[in-house]
Amino acid sequence: MAKVVHISEAASLAVHSMALISGSTEMMNVNQIAALTHSSRNHLAKVMQILVKNNLLDSVRGPKGGFTLKGDPKKITLLEIYELIEGSLEHQYCGIGEQKCPFKICVFGGLADKFSREFVEYLRTTTLSKLI
């Protein structure tokens, strides 16, 4: 089935994990997060490594280890997390593109452009603190 907006599993795991960790009073480990997100432990571990490597999370190894947020949840935006995993978001038009389209009025009513702008704006203005 086709999706109107595609959010990769890795980006979704990153955002969900960061929100779970920022809302927790204790360290959370990969097994706990994987259970809560119904995701692959191995895939999640790779995403978590990226978040630690880029200084969004602290990690402690061992049986009582886990992850804690590094930084203020009021200052970490979903866009920062999303782009860390996916790279910079490009402005989305329909499949043809604005400069190549043969029509003066968008056959999709400009919705791809609108969805793209609204999605980026939501990610840019939503911080982890708003999710907890």
Buried (B, 14 or more C-beta within 10 A) or exposed (E): EEEEEEEEBBBBBBBBBBBBBBBBEEBBBBEBBBEEBEBEEEEBEEBBEBBBEEEBBBBEEEEEEBBBBBBEBEEBBBBBBBBBBEEEBEEBBBEEEEEEBEEEEBEBEBEBBEBBEEBBEEBBEBBBBEBE
